[in-house]
Amino acid sequence: MDRSYARAEVLLSAQNISLSYGEKLILRDVNLKVDNIVRPNMNQGQVVALLGPSGVGKTQLFRCIAGLQKPSQGLITRPNISTNAVEAGDIGVVFQNYPLLNHRTIWSNLKLAAKRSGAKDEQINTLLERFKLIDKKDRYPHQLSGGQRQRIAIIQQMICNTHFILMDEPFSGLDVKMKHEVCRFIQEVSIVDELNTTIFTTHDIDTACMIADTVWVMGFEKDAQGNNIPGAKVIQSFDLIERGLAWNPQALVHPNFTPTVREIMALFMV
């Protein structure tokens, strides 16, 4: 497999993001970017995993990136589109409860999304067919499995949104088989369009290293006495392409897989 690639324009930029609730500093000086990854003769979107121990501030950063929470300081932009700050609705968000309208069929739910973007029926059908859900279009959300509802929620965001999807703990509570299906689906979404980018939060280090091309690990910097400095930030970014793990169906047995998992796990323990 040809693993050559280049990094092109910046698709998402977080500059000096800080967030406070009253006197409590939650995030401090977070700086991130997502580059457009270009591979020869193929579409290659981006898959980024946001990791960190419970309570470190992943959800708050997730909400800032989505435009659902305004940072106290700093700016999150999509430089290839605008220098304006990201606002709610600019980036698709798939929460754990997959908010579909239960009184509408799957087709009707997706048509509502299409009203916003102007997507045509053939575009909806193409996505349903690509992700093997065309036979579910006339069913209601309660008639689908949790995994199928999650996939419909992602398709919904692909229809009404412009290339960015944020997923909150997409592997939570899933058995091994379903986790594999979600991983396959995220990877499939990434190659539908060159600019498609999926960012997901997770505690699952192994799975993140199997499907992401980049891993952001959140944590706290330490002062001279070894105490946490208030305000979490992304303390390390891992380029899984350079480590040979990204786009690799055999990532699990790659020589760099276990050392990378251990390196990330060590940051959880600091």
C-alpha positions as CSV (number, residue, x, y, z in Angstrom):
1,M,0.0,0.0,0.0
2,D,1.3,3.5,-1.0
3,R,1.7,5.4,2.3
4,S,3.1,8.6,0.8
5,Y,1.3,11.7,1.8
6,A,1.6,15.5,2.2
7,R,0.0,18.0,4.6
8,A,-1.8,20.8,2.8
9,E,-3.9,23.6,4.1
10,V,-5.1,24.0,7.8
11,L,-8.7,22.9,8.1
12,L,-9.2,23.6,11.8
13,S,-7.2,25.9,14.1
14,A,-7.5,26.4,17.9
15,Q,-5.4,29.3,19.1
16,N,-4.7,30.0,22.7
17,I,-8.0,28.6,24.0
18,S,-8.8,29.1,27.6
19,L,-12.0,28.4,29.5
20,S,-13.0,29.4,33.0
21,Y,-16.1,28.8,35.1
22,G,-16.0,31.6,37.6
23,E,-12.7,31.4,39.4
24,K,-12.0,27.8,38.2
25,L,-9.7,27.5,35.1
26,I,-10.8,24.5,33.0
27,L,-8.7,24.9,29.9
28,R,-5.5,26.8,29.5
29,D,-3.6,27.9,26.3
30,V,-4.9,25.1,24.1
31,N,-3.3,25.2,20.6
32,L,-4.3,22.7,18.0
33,K,-4.6,22.3,14.3
34,V,-5.9,19.8,11.8
35,D,-4.2,19.7,8.4
36,N,-5.6,18.4,5.2
37,I,-3.8,15.2,4.5
38,V,-3.3,14.5,0.8
39,R,-2.5,11.1,-0.6
40,P,-1.8,10.2,-4.2
41,N,-4.8,9.1,-6.3
42,M,-7.3,8.8,-3.4
43,N,-9.5,10.7,-1.1
44,Q,-8.1,10.8,2.4
45,G,-9.9,12.5,5.2
46,Q,-8.7,13.0,8.7
47,V,-9.4,11.0,11.9
48,V,-8.4,12.6,15.2
49,A,-8.8,11.1,18.7
50,L,-9.0,13.3,21.7
51,L,-7.9,11.3,24.8
52,G,-7.4,12.1,28.5
53,P,-8.4,10.8,31.9
54,S,-11.9,11.5,33.3
55,G,-12.5,15.0,34.5
56,V,-9.6,16.5,32.5
57,G,-11.8,18.7,30.4
58,K,-12.3,16.7,27.2
59,T,-16.0,17.5,27.1
60,Q,-15.4,21.2,27.5
61,L,-12.8,21.3,24.7
62,F,-15.1,19.2,22.6
63,R,-17.9,21.7,23.1
64,C,-15.6,24.6,22.3
65,I,-14.5,23.0,19.0
66,A,-18.1,22.4,18.1
67,G,-19.0,26.0,18.7
68,L,-21.4,25.0,21.6
69,Q,-19.2,26.7,24.2
70,K,-17.5,30.0,23.7
71,P,-14.0,30.0,25.1
72,S,-13.1,32.7,27.7
73,Q,-10.1,33.5,25.6
74,G,-8.8,32.4,22.2
75,L,-10.3,31.5,18.8
76,I,-11.3,28.4,17.0
77,T,-11.6,28.8,13.2
78,R,-11.8,26.9,10.0
79,P,-9.1,28.9,8.1
80,N,-9.9,27.4,4.7
81,I,-13.5,28.8,4.9
82,S,-13.4,31.8,7.2
83,T,-11.4,33.7,9.8
84,N,-14.5,34.0,11.9
85,A,-14.9,31.9,15.1
86,V,-16.6,28.5,14.7
87,E,-20.3,28.8,15.8
88,A,-22.9,26.2,16.8
89,G,-24.0,24.4,13.6
90,D,-20.8,25.0,11.7
91,I,-19.5,21.5,12.8
92,G,-21.6,18.4,13.0
93,V,-21.9,16.8,16.5
94,V,-22.9,13.2,17.2
95,F,-23.7,12.8,20.9
96,Q,-24.0,9.4,22.6
97,N,-27.9,9.5,22.5
98,Y,-28.0,9.9,18.7
99,P,-30.8,12.6,18.7
100,L,-33.1,11.5,15.9
101,L,-36.8,12.3,15.9
102,N,-38.6,9.2,16.9
103,H,-41.9,10.1,15.3
104,R,-40.3,10.4,11.9
105,T,-38.9,7.7,9.6
106,I,-35.2,7.6,8.9
107,W,-35.9,9.1,5.5
108,S,-37.9,11.9,7.0
109,N,-35.1,12.6,9.6
110,L,-32.6,12.9,6.8
111,K,-34.8,15.0,4.6
112,L,-35.0,17.5,7.5
113,A,-31.2,17.7,7.5
114,A,-31.3,18.2,3.7
115,K,-33.5,21.2,4.0
116,R,-30.6,23.1,5.6
117,S,-28.0,22.2,3.1
118,G,-30.1,21.8,0.0
119,A,-29.0,18.2,-0.5
120,K,-30.9,16.3,-3.1
121,D,-32.7,13.0,-2.6
122,E,-30.1,11.2,-4.7
123,Q,-27.4,12.4,-2.4
124,I,-29.2,10.9,0.6
125,N,-29.8,7.7,-1.2
126,T,-26.1,7.5,-2.2
127,L,-25.0,7.8,1.5
128,L,-27.6,5.2,2.6
129,E,-26.4,2.8,-0.1
130,R,-22.8,3.4,0.6
131,F,-23.2,2.6,4.3
132,K,-25.6,-0.3,3.7
133,L,-28.7,1.3,5.3
134,I,-30.9,1.9,2.2
135,D,-33.2,-0.9,3.3
136,K,-33.8,1.0,6.6
137,K,-35.0,4.3,5.1
138,D,-38.7,3.7,5.9
139,R,-38.2,2.5,9.4
140,Y,-38.4,4.5,12.6
141,P,-35.4,5.1,14.9
142,H,-36.7,2.7,17.6
143,Q,-36.7,-0.1,15.0
144,L,-32.9,0.2,14.4
145,S,-30.1,-1.1,16.6
146,G,-27.9,1.4,18.5
147,G,-25.1,1.0,15.9
148,Q,-27.5,1.7,13.1
149,R,-28.9,4.8,14.8
150,Q,-25.3,6.0,15.3
151,R,-24.6,5.6,11.6
152,I,-27.8,7.4,10.6
153,A,-26.9,10.3,13.0
154,I,-23.5,10.5,11.3
155,I,-25.1,10.5,7.8
156,Q,-27.4,13.2,9.1
157,Q,-24.5,15.4,9.9
158,M,-22.8,14.6,6.6
159,I,-25.9,15.8,4.8
160,C,-26.4,19.0,6.7
161,N,-22.8,19.9,7.5
162,T,-19.6,20.8,5.7
163,H,-17.1,18.0,6.3
164,F,-16.5,18.2,10.1
165,I,-18.0,15.6,12.5
166,L,-17.4,15.5,16.2
167,M,-18.3,12.3,18.1
168,D,-18.6,12.0,21.8
169,E,-17.4,8.6,23.2
170,P,-18.6,6.6,20.1
171,F,-17.3,3.3,21.6
172,S,-18.9,3.6,25.0
173,G,-20.7,0.5,26.1
174,L,-20.1,-1.4,22.8
175,D,-19.2,-5.0,22.6
176,V,-16.1,-6.0,20.5
177,K,-18.1,-6.7,17.3
178,M,-20.0,-3.5,17.4
179,K,-16.8,-1.5,18.2
180,H,-15.2,-3.0,15.1
181,E,-18.2,-1.9,13.1
182,V,-18.0,1.7,14.4
183,C,-14.3,1.8,13.7
184,R,-14.9,0.6,10.1
185,F,-17.6,3.1,9.6
186,I,-15.5,6.1,10.9
187,Q,-12.7,5.0,8.5
188,E,-15.2,4.7,5.6
189,V,-16.6,8.2,6.4
190,S,-13.0,9.6,6.2
191,I,-12.5,8.6,2.6
192,V,-15.9,9.7,1.2
193,D,-14.4,13.2,0.7
194,E,-10.9,14.6,0.8
195,L,-11.9,17.2,3.4
196,N,-13.9,15.0,5.7
197,T,-12.6,15.2,9.3
198,T,-13.8,13.2,12.3
199,I,-12.7,14.1,15.8
200,F,-13.8,11.8,18.6
201,T,-13.4,11.7,22.3
202,T,-12.6,8.4,24.0
203,H,-10.9,6.6,26.9
204,D,-10.1,3.7,24.6
205,I,-6.4,4.1,23.8
206,D,-6.1,0.9,21.8
207,T,-9.0,1.7,19.5
208,A,-7.8,5.3,19.0
209,C,-4.4,4.0,17.9
210,M,-6.1,1.5,15.5
211,I,-8.2,4.1,13.5
212,A,-6.8,7.6,14.0
213,D,-4.1,9.4,12.2
214,T,-3.6,11.8,15.0
215,V,-4.0,11.5,18.8
216,W,-4.3,14.5,21.1
217,V,-3.8,13.7,24.8
218,M,-5.1,16.1,27.4
219,G,-3.6,16.6,30.8
220,F,-2.0,19.1,33.2
221,E,1.4,20.6,33.2
222,K,3.3,20.5,36.5
223,D,4.9,23.2,38.6
224,A,8.3,22.9,40.2
225,Q,6.8,21.1,43.2
226,G,5.1,18.5,40.9
227,N,1.6,19.9,41.4
228,N,-0.9,20.3,38.6
229,I,-1.0,23.8,37.1
230,P,-4.7,24.8,36.8
231,G,-6.2,24.5,33.4
232,A,-5.8,21.4,31.2
233,K,-4.3,21.5,27.8
234,V,-3.2,19.1,25.1
235,I,0.1,18.1,26.5
236,Q,1.1,15.9,23.6
237,S,0.1,15.2,20.0
238,F,0.9,11.8,18.4
239,D,1.4,11.5,14.6
240,L,0.3,8.0,13.9
241,I,1.1,8.3,10.2
242,E,4.8,8.6,11.0
243,R,4.6,5.7,13.3
244,G,3.1,3.5,10.6
245,L,-0.2,2.9,12.4
246,A,-2.6,5.2,10.4
247,W,-4.4,3.6,7.4
248,N,-2.9,0.2,8.5
249,P,-5.3,-2.7,8.7
250,Q,-2.6,-4.6,10.6
251,A,-1.9,-1.7,13.1
252,L,-2.6,-4.0,16.0
253,V,0.4,-6.1,15.3
254,H,2.7,-3.3,14.1
255,P,5.9,-3.0,16.1
256,N,5.0,0.6,17.1
257,F,1.5,-0.2,18.3
258,T,2.2,-1.4,21.8
259,P,4.9,1.1,22.6
260,T,2.6,3.9,21.4
261,V,-0.3,2.7,23.6
262,R,2.1,2.5,26.6
263,E,3.4,6.0,25.9
264,I,-0.1,7.4,25.9
265,M,-1.2,5.4,28.9
266,A,1.8,6.8,30.8
267,L,0.5,10.3,30.2
268,F,-2.8,9.3,31.8
269,M,-0.9,8.4,35.0
270,V,1.0,11.6,35.3
